[in-house]
Amino acid sequence: MKATSILHVENERVVVTEWRFAPGAETGHHVHAHDYVVIPLGDGVLRIGSLETQLRAGESYARSAGVAHNVVNAGPDEFRFVEVELK
């Protein structure tokens, strides 16, 4: 099952996307072309590669461009986050 995305803003500086994951939903393998920040909108568990990470609402994290990965909702409830890619 695929996660769904809603594009909120795209301009010459940023891309802002809201991601929604049903339990077990995933993004599919991808590589970010830009550095990015993820802002969780609730609490949940995501599996990125073989690592499961507990995320908390509002506790953001940043990653650099270029790493191949797949993101899976490993929790029992819907999980949402906002992703801000920096161009």
N, CA, C and O atoms as a Maestro MAE file, in Angstrom:
{
 s_m_m2io_version
 :::
 2.0.0
}

f_m_ct {
 s_m_title
 :::
 protein
 m_atom[348] {
  # First column is atom index #
  i_m_mmod_type
  r_m_x_coord
  r_m_y_coord
  r_m_z_coord
  i_m_residue_number
  s_m_chain_name
  s_m_pdb_residue_name
  s_m_pdb_atom_name
  i_m_atomic_number
  :::
  1 25 0.845 -1.173 0.000 1 A "MET " " N  " 7
  2 3 0.000 0.000 0.000 1 A "MET " " CA " 6
  3 2 0.893 1.240 0.000 1 A "MET " " C  " 6
  4 15 1.876 1.308 0.738 1 A "MET " " O  " 8
  5 25 0.550 2.196 -0.814 2 A "LYS " " N  " 7
  6 3 1.341 3.422 -0.958 2 A "LYS " " CA " 6
  7 2 0.837 4.514 -0.018 2 A "LYS " " C  " 6
  8 15 -0.366 4.669 0.195 2 A "LYS " " O  " 8
  9 25 1.783 5.263 0.535 3 A "ALA " " N  " 7
  10 3 1.448 6.478 1.274 3 A "ALA " " CA " 6
  11 2 0.924 7.507 0.270 3 A "ALA " " C  " 6
  12 15 1.237 7.437 -0.919 3 A "ALA " " O  " 8
  13 25 0.138 8.446 0.747 4 A "THR " " N  " 7
  14 3 -0.377 9.494 -0.132 4 A "THR " " CA " 6
  15 2 0.278 10.823 0.226 4 A "THR " " C  " 6
  16 15 0.690 11.042 1.365 4 A "THR " " O  " 8
  17 25 0.365 11.699 -0.758 5 A "SER " " N  " 7
  18 3 0.995 12.994 -0.532 5 A "SER " " CA " 6
  19 2 0.126 14.110 -1.081 5 A "SER " " C  " 6
  20 15 -0.598 13.941 -2.062 5 A "SER " " O  " 8
  21 25 0.219 15.259 -0.418 6 A "ILE " " N  " 7
  22 3 -0.474 16.477 -0.847 6 A "ILE " " CA " 6
  23 2 0.584 17.572 -0.943 6 A "ILE " " C  " 6
  24 15 1.205 17.930 0.058 6 A "ILE " " O  " 8
  25 25 0.784 18.090 -2.121 7 A "LEU " " N  " 7
  26 3 1.729 19.187 -2.322 7 A "LEU " " CA " 6
  27 2 1.090 20.482 -1.837 7 A "LEU " " C  " 6
  28 15 0.023 20.868 -2.314 7 A "LEU " " O  " 8
  29 25 1.741 21.150 -0.893 8 A "HIS " " N  " 7
  30 3 1.217 22.406 -0.344 8 A "HIS " " CA " 6
  31 2 1.872 23.624 -0.988 8 A "HIS " " C  " 6
  32 15 1.190 24.598 -1.307 8 A "HIS " " O  " 8
  33 25 3.197 23.577 -1.182 9 A "VAL " " N  " 7
  34 3 3.921 24.718 -1.740 9 A "VAL " " CA " 6
  35 2 5.063 24.185 -2.585 9 A "VAL " " C  " 6
  36 15 5.763 23.254 -2.186 9 A "VAL " " O  " 8
  37 25 5.244 24.776 -3.745 10 A "GLU " " N  " 7
  38 3 6.465 24.537 -4.522 10 A "GLU " " CA " 6
  39 2 6.823 25.837 -5.207 10 A "GLU " " C  " 6
  40 15 6.037 26.401 -5.969 10 A "GLU " " O  " 8
  41 25 8.035 26.302 -4.917 11 A "ASN " " N  " 7
  42 3 8.528 27.508 -5.559 11 A "ASN " " CA " 6
  43 2 10.031 27.357 -5.801 11 A "ASN " " C  " 6
  44 15 10.560 26.247 -5.735 11 A "ASN " " O  " 8
  45 25 10.711 28.450 -6.078 12 A "GLU " " N  " 7
  46 3 12.134 28.372 -6.406 12 A "GLU " " CA " 6
  47 2 13.015 28.034 -5.200 12 A "GLU " " C  " 6
  48 15 14.203 27.763 -5.371 12 A "GLU " " O  " 8
  49 25 12.453 28.044 -3.975 13 A "ARG " " N  " 7
  50 3 13.256 27.798 -2.775 13 A "ARG " " CA " 6
  51 2 12.906 26.535 -2.004 13 A "ARG " " C  " 6
  52 15 13.783 25.912 -1.406 13 A "ARG " " O  " 8
  53 25 11.613 26.144 -2.012 14 A "VAL " " N  " 7
  54 3 11.182 25.004 -1.196 14 A "VAL " " CA " 6
  55 2 10.113 24.170 -1.905 14 A "VAL " " C  " 6
  56 15 9.440 24.625 -2.830 14 A "VAL " " O  " 8
  57 25 9.987 22.929 -1.426 15 A "VAL " " N  " 7
  58 3 8.845 22.078 -1.752 15 A "VAL " " CA " 6
  59 2 8.292 21.599 -0.418 15 A "VAL " " C  " 6
  60 15 9.015 20.979 0.362 15 A "VAL " " O  " 8
  61 25 7.008 21.878 -0.141 16 A "VAL " " N  " 7
  62 3 6.373 21.477 1.114 16 A "VAL " " CA " 6
  63 2 5.285 20.467 0.780 16 A "VAL " " C  " 6
  64 15 4.346 20.761 0.041 16 A "VAL " " O  " 8
  65 25 5.432 19.261 1.346 17 A "THR " " N  " 7
  66 3 4.519 18.165 1.056 17 A "THR " " CA " 6
  67 2 4.021 17.555 2.355 17 A "THR " " C  " 6
  68 15 4.805 17.317 3.274 17 A "THR " " O  " 8
  69 25 2.726 17.303 2.433 18 A "GLU " " N  " 7
  70 3 2.157 16.554 3.551 18 A "GLU " " CA " 6
  71 2 2.052 15.096 3.142 18 A "GLU " " C  " 6
  72 15 1.524 14.789 2.073 18 A "GLU " " O  " 8
  73 25 2.547 14.196 3.978 19 A "TRP " " N  " 7
  74 3 2.491 12.756 3.721 19 A "TRP " " CA " 6
  75 2 1.558 12.101 4.726 19 A "TRP " " C  " 6
  76 15 1.581 12.417 5.916 19 A "TRP " " O  " 8
  77 25 0.720 11.163 4.218 20 A "ARG " " N  " 7
  78 3 -0.203 10.400 5.064 20 A "ARG " " CA " 6
  79 2 0.048 8.911 4.833 20 A "ARG " " C  " 6
  80 15 0.083 8.435 3.698 20 A "ARG " " O  " 8
  81 25 0.220 8.200 5.929 21 A "PHE " " N  " 7
  82 3 0.521 6.776 5.880 21 A "PHE " " CA " 6
  83 2 -0.530 6.000 6.664 21 A "PHE " " C  " 6
  84 15 -0.640 6.166 7.879 21 A "PHE " " O  " 8
  85 25 -1.297 5.163 5.992 22 A "ALA " " N  " 7
  86 3 -2.124 4.195 6.699 22 A "ALA " " CA " 6
  87 2 -1.166 3.183 7.335 22 A "ALA " " C  " 6
  88 15 -0.004 3.118 6.935 22 A "ALA " " O  " 8
  89 25 -1.615 2.397 8.306 23 A "PRO " " N  " 7
  90 3 -0.727 1.368 8.855 23 A "PRO " " CA " 6
  91 2 -0.179 0.475 7.734 23 A "PRO " " C  " 6
  92 15 -0.941 -0.040 6.915 23 A "PRO " " O  " 8
  93 25 1.130 0.300 7.706 24 A "GLY " " N  " 7
  94 3 1.781 -0.522 6.687 24 A "GLY " " CA " 6
  95 2 2.067 0.176 5.370 24 A "GLY " " C  " 6
  96 15 2.755 -0.386 4.517 24 A "GLY " " O  " 8
  97 25 1.554 1.393 5.181 25 A "ALA " " N  " 7
  98 3 1.777 2.121 3.919 25 A "ALA " " CA " 6
  99 2 3.228 2.578 3.830 25 A "ALA " " C  " 6
  100 15 3.892 2.784 4.846 25 A "ALA " " O  " 8
  101 25 3.706 2.731 2.598 26 A "GLU " " N  " 7
  102 3 5.097 3.110 2.372 26 A "GLU " " CA " 6
  103 2 5.223 4.081 1.213 26 A "GLU " " C  " 6
  104 15 4.328 4.205 0.377 26 A "GLU " " O  " 8
  105 25 6.361 4.768 1.184 27 A "THR " " N  " 7
  106 3 6.622 5.715 0.100 27 A "THR " " CA " 6
  107 2 7.130 5.011 -1.154 27 A "THR " " C  " 6
  108 15 6.937 5.504 -2.265 27 A "THR " " O  " 8
  109 25 7.776 3.863 -0.980 28 A "GLY " " N  " 7
  110 3 8.530 3.240 -2.065 28 A "GLY " " CA " 6
  111 2 9.946 3.791 -2.024 28 A "GLY " " C  " 6
  112 15 10.178 4.879 -1.497 28 A "GLY " " O  " 8
  113 25 10.885 3.048 -2.574 29 A "HIS " " N  " 7
  114 3 12.285 3.489 -2.555 29 A "HIS " " CA " 6
  115 2 12.441 4.763 -3.380 29 A "HIS " " C  " 6
  116 15 11.915 4.880 -4.487 29 A "HIS " " O  " 8
  117 25 13.180 5.712 -2.809 30 A "HIS " " N  " 7
  118 3 13.399 6.991 -3.489 30 A "HIS " " CA " 6
  119 2 14.671 7.646 -2.951 30 A "HIS " " C  " 6
  120 15 15.213 7.237 -1.924 30 A "HIS " " O  " 8
  121 25 15.123 8.656 -3.658 31 A "VAL " " N  " 7
  122 3 16.289 9.447 -3.260 31 A "VAL " " CA " 6
  123 2 15.900 10.919 -3.337 31 A "VAL " " C  " 6
  124 15 15.373 11.371 -4.353 31 A "VAL " " O  " 8
  125 25 16.155 11.657 -2.278 32 A "HIS " " N  " 7
  126 3 15.867 13.092 -2.276 32 A "HIS " " CA " 6
  127 2 16.960 13.843 -3.033 32 A "HIS " " C  " 6
  128 15 18.150 13.604 -2.826 32 A "HIS " " O  " 8
  129 25 16.550 14.736 -3.894 33 A "ALA " " N  " 7
  130 3 17.486 15.570 -4.646 33 A "ALA " " CA " 6
  131 2 17.915 16.796 -3.841 33 A "ALA " " C  " 6
  132 15 18.863 17.489 -4.211 33 A "ALA " " O  " 8
  133 25 17.206 17.060 -2.730 34 A "HIS " " N  " 7
  134 3 17.477 18.244 -1.908 34 A "HIS " " CA " 6
  135 2 17.568 17.848 -0.441 34 A "HIS " " C  " 6
  136 15 17.005 16.831 -0.036 34 A "HIS " " O  " 8
  137 25 18.276 18.648 0.360 35 A "ASP " " N  " 7
  138 3 18.210 18.504 1.810 35 A "ASP " " CA " 6
  139 2 16.769 18.733 2.232 35 A "ASP " " C  " 6
  140 15 16.021 19.442 1.558 35 A "ASP " " O  " 8
  141 25 16.377 18.123 3.368 36 A "TYR " " N  " 7
  142 3 14.977 18.258 3.768 36 A "TYR " " CA " 6
  143 2 14.811 18.170 5.274 36 A "TYR " " C  " 6
  144 15 15.683 17.684 5.994 36 A "TYR " " O  " 8
  145 25 13.645 18.665 5.734 37 A "VAL " " N  " 7
  146 3 13.247 18.624 7.137 37 A "VAL " " CA " 6
  147 2 11.890 17.935 7.198 37 A "VAL " " C  " 6
  148 15 11.018 18.189 6.367 37 A "VAL " " O  " 8
  149 25 11.716 17.052 8.196 38 A "VAL " " N  " 7
  150 3 10.453 16.355 8.416 38 A "VAL " " CA " 6
  151 2 9.869 16.826 9.742 38 A "VAL " " C  " 6
  152 15 10.561 16.845 10.760 38 A "VAL " " O  " 8
  153 25 8.580 17.211 9.726 39 A "ILE " " N  " 7
  154 3 7.877 17.655 10.920 39 A "ILE " " CA " 6
  155 2 6.710 16.701 11.170 39 A "ILE " " C  " 6
  156 15 5.698 16.795 10.476 39 A "ILE " " O  " 8
  157 25 6.815 15.787 12.137 40 A "PRO " " N  " 7
  158 3 5.721 14.874 12.441 40 A "PRO " " CA " 6
  159 2 4.495 15.637 12.954 40 A "PRO " " C  " 6
  160 15 4.623 16.571 13.745 40 A "PRO " " O  " 8
  161 25 3.316 15.233 12.499 41 A "LEU " " N  " 7
  162 3 2.072 15.864 12.938 41 A "LEU " " CA " 6
  163 2 1.406 15.078 14.057 41 A "LEU " " C  " 6
  164 15 0.398 15.518 14.610 41 A "LEU " " O  " 8
  165 25 1.955 13.936 14.392 42 A "GLY " " N  " 7
  166 3 1.460 13.103 15.488 42 A "GLY " " CA " 6
  167 2 2.558 12.162 15.909 42 A "GLY " " C  " 6
  168 15 3.662 12.205 15.368 42 A "GLY " " O  " 8
  169 25 2.261 11.306 16.875 43 A "ASP " " N  " 7
  170 3 3.217 10.312 17.332 43 A "ASP " " CA " 6
  171 2 3.065 9.042 16.503 43 A "ASP " " C  " 6
  172 15 1.958 8.708 16.080 43 A "ASP " " O  " 8
  173 25 4.162 8.335 16.269 44 A "GLY " " N  " 7
  174 3 4.088 7.088 15.534 44 A "GLY " " CA " 6
  175 2 5.450 6.455 15.349 44 A "GLY " " C  " 6
  176 15 6.471 6.987 15.785 44 A "GLY " " O  " 8
  177 25 5.443 5.304 14.690 45 A "VAL " " N  " 7
  178 3 6.674 4.555 14.443 45 A "VAL " " CA " 6
  179 2 6.851 4.409 12.937 45 A "VAL " " C  " 6
  180 15 5.969 3.895 12.249 45 A "VAL " " O  " 8
  181 25 7.992 4.862 12.429 46 A "LEU " " N  " 7
  182 3 8.325 4.687 11.023 46 A "LEU " " CA " 6
  183 2 9.503 3.739 10.908 46 A "LEU " " C  " 6
  184 15 10.419 3.764 11.731 46 A "LEU " " O  " 8
  185 25 9.473 2.905 9.884 47 A "ARG " " N  " 7
  186 3 10.612 2.053 9.560 47 A "ARG " " CA " 6
  187 2 11.265 2.637 8.323 47 A "ARG " " C  " 6
  188 15 10.626 2.797 7.283 47 A "ARG " " O  " 8
  189 25 12.542 2.953 8.447 48 A "ILE " " N  " 7
  190 3 13.328 3.496 7.343 48 A "ILE " " CA " 6
  191 2 14.487 2.534 7.155 48 A "ILE " " C  " 6
  192 15 15.402 2.488 7.977 48 A "ILE " " O  " 8
  193 25 14.450 1.764 6.071 49 A "GLY " " N  " 7
  194 3 15.399 0.671 5.896 49 A "GLY " " CA " 6
  195 2 15.094 -0.388 6.938 49 A "GLY " " C  " 6
  196 15 13.957 -0.849 7.030 49 A "GLY " " O  " 8
  197 25 16.082 -0.783 7.723 50 A "SER " " N  " 7
  198 3 15.863 -1.783 8.769 50 A "SER " " CA " 6
  199 2 15.699 -1.147 10.147 50 A "SER " " C  " 6
  200 15 15.549 -1.858 11.140 50 A "SER " " O  " 8
  201 25 15.727 0.176 10.219 51 A "LEU " " N  " 7
  202 3 15.651 0.897 11.488 51 A "LEU " " CA " 6
  203 2 14.229 1.382 11.756 51 A "LEU " " C  " 6
  204 15 13.634 2.056 10.915 51 A "LEU " " O  " 8
  205 25 13.674 1.040 12.940 52 A "GLU " " N  " 7
  206 3 12.384 1.588 13.356 52 A "GLU " " CA " 6
  207 2 12.637 2.750 14.299 52 A "GLU " " C  " 6
  208 15 13.444 2.651 15.223 52 A "GLU " " O  " 8
  209 25 11.934 3.862 14.057 53 A "THR " " N  " 7
  210 3 12.144 5.079 14.823 53 A "THR " " CA " 6
  211 2 10.825 5.581 15.374 53 A "THR " " C  " 6
  212 15 9.849 5.712 14.635 53 A "THR " " O  " 8
  213 25 10.788 5.864 16.668 54 A "GLN " " N  " 7
  214 3 9.615 6.462 17.303 54 A "GLN " " CA " 6
  215 2 9.664 7.964 17.059 54 A "GLN " " C  " 6
  216 15 10.645 8.619 17.412 54 A "GLN " " O  " 8
  217 25 8.616 8.511 16.460 55 A "LEU " " N  " 7
  218 3 8.546 9.948 16.200 55 A "LEU " " CA " 6
  219 2 7.460 10.574 17.061 55 A "LEU " " C  " 6
  220 15 6.444 9.945 17.356 55 A "LEU " " O  " 8
  221 25 7.686 11.806 17.455 56 A "ARG " " N  " 7
  222 3 6.749 12.541 18.300 56 A "ARG " " CA " 6
  223 2 6.289 13.805 17.570 56 A "ARG " " C  " 6
  224 15 7.057 14.434 16.842 56 A "ARG " " O  " 8
  225 25 5.042 14.153 17.779 57 A "ALA " " N  " 7
  226 3 4.467 15.339 17.153 57 A "ALA " " CA " 6
  227 2 5.335 16.558 17.412 57 A "ALA " " C  " 6
  228 15 5.672 16.861 18.556 57 A "ALA " " O  " 8
  229 25 5.695 17.257 16.337 58 A "GLY " " N  " 7
  230 3 6.439 18.504 16.448 58 A "GLY " " CA " 6
  231 2 7.939 18.364 16.635 58 A "GLY " " C  " 6
  232 15 8.649 19.368 16.592 58 A "GLY " " O  " 8
  233 25 8.455 17.139 16.845 59 A "GLU " " N  " 7
  234 3 9.893 16.937 17.025 59 A "GLU " " CA " 6
  235 2 10.532 16.680 15.660 59 A "GLU " " C  " 6
  236 15 10.629 15.537 15.214 59 A "GLU " " O  " 8
  237 25 10.958 17.737 15.018 60 A "SER " " N  " 7
  238 3 11.469 17.700 13.650 60 A "SER " " CA " 6
  239 2 12.844 17.074 13.570 60 A "SER " " C  " 6
  240 15 13.581 17.018 14.554 60 A "SER " " O  " 8
  241 25 13.178 16.600 12.366 61 A "TYR " " N  " 7
  242 3 14.546 16.158 12.089 61 A "TYR " " CA " 6
  243 2 14.904 16.551 10.666 61 A "TYR " " C  " 6
  244 15 14.027 16.768 9.830 61 A "TYR " " O  " 8
  245 25 16.208 16.640 10.398 62 A "ALA " " N  " 7
  246 3 16.703 17.058 9.085 62 A "ALA " " CA " 6
  247 2 17.608 15.980 8.519 62 A "ALA " " C  " 6
  248 15 18.300 15.281 9.259 62 A "ALA " " O  " 8
  249 25 17.596 15.851 7.175 63 A "ARG " " N  " 7
  250 3 18.444 14.886 6.485 63 A "ARG " " CA " 6
  251 2 19.042 15.554 5.249 63 A "ARG " " C  " 6
  252 15 18.483 16.501 4.696 63 A "ARG " " O  " 8
  253 25 20.177 15.038 4.841 64 A "SER " " N  " 7
  254 3 20.835 15.528 3.631 64 A "SER " " CA " 6
  255 2 20.318 14.799 2.407 64 A "SER " " C  " 6
  256 15 19.816 13.679 2.502 64 A "SER " " O  " 8
  257 25 20.441 15.432 1.278 65 A "ALA " " N  " 7
  258 3 20.044 14.829 -0.001 65 A "ALA " " CA " 6
  259 2 20.918 13.624 -0.309 65 A "ALA " " C  " 6
  260 15 22.028 13.488 0.205 65 A "ALA " " O  " 8
  261 25 20.385 12.746 -1.168 66 A "GLY " " N  " 7
  262 3 21.214 11.707 -1.751 66 A "GLY " " CA " 6
  263 2 21.144 10.322 -1.160 66 A "GLY " " C  " 6
  264 15 21.769 9.412 -1.704 66 A "GLY " " O  " 8
  265 25 20.412 10.104 -0.063 67 A "VAL " " N  " 7
  266 3 20.355 8.781 0.550 67 A "VAL " " CA " 6
  267 2 19.118 8.038 0.042 67 A "VAL " " C  " 6
  268 15 17.999 8.534 0.172 67 A "VAL " " O  " 8
  269 25 19.319 6.851 -0.537 68 A "ALA " " N  " 7
  270 3 18.196 6.028 -1.005 68 A "ALA " " CA " 6
  271 2 17.519 5.385 0.196 68 A "ALA " " C  " 6
  272 15 18.194 4.844 1.072 68 A "ALA " " O  " 8
  273 25 16.187 5.438 0.243 69 A "HIS " " N  " 7
  274 3 15.451 4.846 1.355 69 A "HIS " " CA " 6
  275 2 13.991 4.633 1.003 69 A "HIS " " C  " 6
  276 15 13.497 5.146 -0.001 69 A "HIS " " O  " 8
  277 25 13.305 3.868 1.846 70 A "ASN " " N  " 7
  278 3 11.869 3.651 1.787 70 A "ASN " " CA " 6
  279 2 11.348 3.927 3.187 70 A "ASN " " C  " 6
  280 15 11.977 3.521 4.164 70 A "ASN " " O  " 8
  281 25 10.220 4.603 3.308 71 A "VAL " " N  " 7
  282 3 9.629 4.927 4.604 71 A "VAL " " CA " 6
  283 2 8.330 4.147 4.738 71 A "VAL " " C  " 6
  284 15 7.469 4.211 3.860 71 A "VAL " " O  " 8
  285 25 8.185 3.398 5.853 72 A "VAL " " N  " 7
  286 3 7.009 2.553 6.091 72 A "VAL " " CA " 6
  287 2 6.416 2.909 7.453 72 A "VAL " " C  " 6
  288 15 7.148 3.065 8.430 72 A "VAL " " O  " 8
  289 25 5.097 3.036 7.518 73 A "ASN " " N  " 7
  290 3 4.423 3.223 8.801 73 A "ASN " " CA " 6
  291 2 4.380 1.872 9.502 73 A "ASN " " C  " 6
  292 15 3.631 0.982 9.098 73 A "ASN " " O  " 8
  293 25 5.185 1.717 10.555 74 A "ALA " " N  " 7
  294 3 5.261 0.457 11.297 74 A "ALA " " CA " 6
  295 2 4.313 0.437 12.492 74 A "ALA " " C  " 6
  296 15 4.310 -0.522 13.263 74 A "ALA " " O  " 8
  297 25 3.516 1.481 12.650 75 A "GLY " " N  " 7
  298 3 2.590 1.559 13.776 75 A "GLY " " CA " 6
  299 2 1.183 1.122 13.408 75 A "GLY " " C  " 6
  300 15 0.898 0.866 12.239 75 A "GLY " " O  " 8
  301 25 0.297 1.033 14.401 76 A "PRO " " N  " 7
  302 3 -1.072 0.563 14.174 76 A "PRO " " CA " 6
  303 2 -2.049 1.642 13.703 76 A "PRO " " C  " 6
  304 15 -3.175 1.327 13.316 76 A "PRO " " O  " 8
  305 25 -1.631 2.909 13.731 77 A "ASP " " N  " 7
  306 3 -2.520 4.023 13.384 77 A "ASP " " CA " 6
  307 2 -1.974 4.812 12.203 77 A "ASP " " C  " 6
  308 15 -0.802 4.685 11.850 77 A "ASP " " O  " 8
  309 25 -2.836 5.635 11.593 78 A "GLU " " N  " 7
  310 3 -2.374 6.531 10.532 78 A "GLU " " CA " 6
  311 2 -1.267 7.423 11.089 78 A "GLU " " C  " 6
  312 15 -1.302 7.829 12.251 78 A "GLU " " O  " 8
  313 25 -0.280 7.720 10.232 79 A "PHE " " N  " 7
  314 3 0.793 8.632 10.611 79 A "PHE " " CA " 6
  315 2 0.930 9.685 9.534 79 A "PHE " " C  " 6
  316 15 0.853 9.380 8.344 79 A "PHE " " O  " 8
  317 25 1.137 10.943 9.954 80 A "ARG " " N  " 7
  318 3 1.278 12.053 9.007 80 A "ARG " " CA " 6
  319 2 2.479 12.892 9.373 80 A "ARG " " C  " 6
  320 15 2.809 13.068 10.546 80 A "ARG " " O  " 8
  321 25 3.133 13.412 8.332 81 A "PHE " " N  " 7
  322 3 4.183 14.406 8.561 81 A "PHE " " CA " 6
  323 2 4.227 15.385 7.409 81 A "PHE " " C  " 6
  324 15 3.729 15.113 6.317 81 A "PHE " " O  " 8
  325 25 4.841 16.539 7.676 82 A "VAL " " N  " 7
  326 3 5.099 17.532 6.641 82 A "VAL " " CA " 6
  327 2 6.592 17.469 6.340 82 A "VAL " " C  " 6
  328 15 7.431 17.449 7.240 82 A "VAL " " O  " 8
  329 25 6.889 17.441 5.058 83 A "GLU " " N  " 7
  330 3 8.286 17.394 4.582 83 A "GLU " " CA " 6
  331 2 8.580 18.704 3.856 83 A "GLU " " C  " 6
  332 15 7.833 19.113 2.967 83 A "GLU " " O  " 8
  333 25 9.666 19.350 4.241 84 A "VAL " " N  " 7
  334 3 10.091 20.598 3.609 84 A "VAL " " CA " 6
  335 2 11.431 20.349 2.948 84 A "VAL " " C  " 6
  336 15 12.440 20.166 3.629 84 A "VAL " " O  " 8
  337 25 11.447 20.341 1.623 85 A "GLU " " N  " 7
  338 3 12.691 20.163 0.853 85 A "GLU " " CA " 6
  339 2 13.236 21.537 0.511 85 A "GLU " " C  " 6
  340 15 12.508 22.418 0.054 85 A "GLU " " O  " 8
  341 25 14.543 21.705 0.741 86 A "LEU " " N  " 7
  342 3 15.202 22.996 0.514 86 A "LEU " " CA " 6
  343 2 15.940 22.959 -0.810 86 A "LEU " " C  " 6
  344 15 16.875 22.176 -0.979 86 A "LEU " " O  " 8
  345 25 15.535 23.789 -1.743 87 A "LYS " " N  " 7
  346 3 16.166 23.798 -3.067 87 A "LYS " " CA " 6
  347 2 17.454 24.599 -3.043 87 A "LYS " " C  " 6
  348 15 18.126 24.719 -4.067 87 A "LYS " " O  " 8
  :::
 }
 m_bond[347] {
  # First column is bond index #
  i_m_from
  i_m_to
  i_m_order
  :::
  1 1 2 1
  2 2 3 1
  3 3 4 2
  4 3 5 1
  5 5 6 1
  6 6 7 1
  7 7 8 2
  8 7 9 1
  9 9 10 1
  10 10 11 1
  11 11 12 2
  12 11 13 1
  13 13 14 1
  14 14 15 1
  15 15 16 2
  16 15 17 1
  17 17 18 1
  18 18 19 1
  19 19 20 2
  20 19 21 1
  21 21 22 1
  22 22 23 1
  23 23 24 2
  24 23 25 1
  25 25 26 1
  26 26 27 1
  27 27 28 2
  28 27 29 1
  29 29 30 1
  30 30 31 1
  31 31 32 2
  32 31 33 1
  33 33 34 1
  34 34 35 1
  35 35 36 2
  36 35 37 1
  37 37 38 1
  38 38 39 1
  39 39 40 2
  40 39 41 1
  41 41 42 1
  42 42 43 1
  43 43 44 2
  44 43 45 1
  45 45 46 1
  46 46 47 1
  47 47 48 2
  48 47 49 1
  49 49 50 1
  50 50 51 1
  51 51 52 2
  52 51 53 1
  53 53 54 1
  54 54 55 1
  55 55 56 2
  56 55 57 1
  57 57 58 1
  58 58 59 1
  59 59 60 2
  60 59 61 1
  61 61 62 1
  62 62 63 1
  63 63 64 2
  64 63 65 1
  65 65 66 1
  66 66 67 1
  67 67 68 2
  68 67 69 1
  69 69 70 1
  70 70 71 1
  71 71 72 2
  72 71 73 1
  73 73 74 1
  74 74 75 1
  75 75 76 2
  76 75 77 1
  77 77 78 1
  78 78 79 1
  79 79 80 2
  80 79 81 1
  81 81 82 1
  82 82 83 1
  83 83 84 2
  84 83 85 1
  85 85 86 1
  86 86 87 1
  87 87 88 2
  88 87 89 1
  89 89 90 1
  90 90 91 1
  91 91 92 2
  92 91 93 1
  93 93 94 1
  94 94 95 1
  95 95 96 2
  96 95 97 1
  97 97 98 1
  98 98 99 1
  99 99 100 2
  100 99 101 1
  101 101 102 1
  102 102 103 1
  103 103 104 2
  104 103 105 1
  105 105 106 1
  106 106 107 1
  107 107 108 2
  108 107 109 1
  109 109 110 1
  110 110 111 1
  111 111 112 2
  112 111 113 1
  113 113 114 1
  114 114 115 1
  115 115 116 2
  116 115 117 1
  117 117 118 1
  118 118 119 1
  119 119 120 2
  120 119 121 1
  121 121 122 1
  122 122 123 1
  123 123 124 2
  124 123 125 1
  125 125 126 1
  126 126 127 1
  127 127 128 2
  128 127 129 1
  129 129 130 1
  130 130 131 1
  131 131 132 2
  132 131 133 1
  133 133 134 1
  134 134 135 1
  135 135 136 2
  136 135 137 1
  137 137 138 1
  138 138 139 1
  139 139 140 2
  140 139 141 1
  141 141 142 1
  142 142 143 1
  143 143 144 2
  144 143 145 1
  145 145 146 1
  146 146 147 1
  147 147 148 2
  148 147 149 1
  149 149 150 1
  150 150 151 1
  151 151 152 2
  152 151 153 1
  153 153 154 1
  154 154 155 1
  155 155 156 2
  156 155 157 1
  157 157 158 1
  158 158 159 1
  159 159 160 2
  160 159 161 1
  161 161 162 1
  162 162 163 1
  163 163 164 2
  164 163 165 1
  165 165 166 1
  166 166 167 1
  167 167 168 2
  168 167 169 1
  169 169 170 1
  170 170 171 1
  171 171 172 2
  172 171 173 1
  173 173 174 1
  174 174 175 1
  175 175 176 2
  176 175 177 1
  177 177 178 1
  178 178 179 1
  179 179 180 2
  180 179 181 1
  181 181 182 1
  182 182 183 1
  183 183 184 2
  184 183 185 1
  185 185 186 1
  186 186 187 1
  187 187 188 2
  188 187 189 1
  189 189 190 1
  190 190 191 1
  191 191 192 2
  192 191 193 1
  193 193 194 1
  194 194 195 1
  195 195 196 2
  196 195 197 1
  197 197 198 1
  198 198 199 1
  199 199 200 2
  200 199 201 1
  201 201 202 1
  202 202 203 1
  203 203 204 2
  204 203 205 1
  205 205 206 1
  206 206 207 1
  207 207 208 2
  208 207 209 1
  209 209 210 1
  210 210 211 1
  211 211 212 2
  212 211 213 1
  213 213 214 1
  214 214 215 1
  215 215 216 2
  216 215 217 1
  217 217 218 1
  218 218 219 1
  219 219 220 2
  220 219 221 1
  221 221 222 1
  222 222 223 1
  223 223 224 2
  224 223 225 1
  225 225 226 1
  226 226 227 1
  227 227 228 2
  228 227 229 1
  229 229 230 1
  230 230 231 1
  231 231 232 2
  232 231 233 1
  233 233 234 1
  234 234 235 1
  235 235 236 2
  236 235 237 1
  237 237 238 1
  238 238 239 1
  239 239 240 2
  240 239 241 1
  241 241 242 1
  242 242 243 1
  243 243 244 2
  244 243 245 1
  245 245 246 1
  246 246 247 1
  247 247 248 2
  248 247 249 1
  249 249 250 1
  250 250 251 1
  251 251 252 2
  252 251 253 1
  253 253 254 1
  254 254 255 1
  255 255 256 2
  256 255 257 1
  257 257 258 1
  258 258 259 1
  259 259 260 2
  260 259 261 1
  261 261 262 1
  262 262 263 1
  263 263 264 2
  264 263 265 1
  265 265 266 1
  266 266 267 1
  267 267 268 2
  268 267 269 1
  269 269 270 1
  270 270 271 1
  271 271 272 2
  272 271 273 1
  273 273 274 1
  274 274 275 1
  275 275 276 2
  276 275 277 1
  277 277 278 1
  278 278 279 1
  279 279 280 2
  280 279 281 1
  281 281 282 1
  282 282 283 1
  283 283 284 2
  284 283 285 1
  285 285 286 1
  286 286 287 1
  287 287 288 2
  288 287 289 1
  289 289 290 1
  290 290 291 1
  291 291 292 2
  292 291 293 1
  293 293 294 1
  294 294 295 1
  295 295 296 2
  296 295 297 1
  297 297 298 1
  298 298 299 1
  299 299 300 2
  300 299 301 1
  301 301 302 1
  302 302 303 1
  303 303 304 2
  304 303 305 1
  305 305 306 1
  306 306 307 1
  307 307 308 2
  308 307 309 1
  309 309 310 1
  310 310 311 1
  311 311 312 2
  312 311 313 1
  313 313 314 1
  314 314 315 1
  315 315 316 2
  316 315 317 1
  317 317 318 1
  318 318 319 1
  319 319 320 2
  320 319 321 1
  321 321 322 1
  322 322 323 1
  323 323 324 2
  324 323 325 1
  325 325 326 1
  326 326 327 1
  327 327 328 2
  328 327 329 1
  329 329 330 1
  330 330 331 1
  331 331 332 2
  332 331 333 1
  333 333 334 1
  334 334 335 1
  335 335 336 2
  336 335 337 1
  337 337 338 1
  338 338 339 1
  339 339 340 2
  340 339 341 1
  341 341 342 1
  342 342 343 1
  343 343 344 2
  344 343 345 1
  345 345 346 1
  346 346 347 1
  347 347 348 2
  :::
 }
}
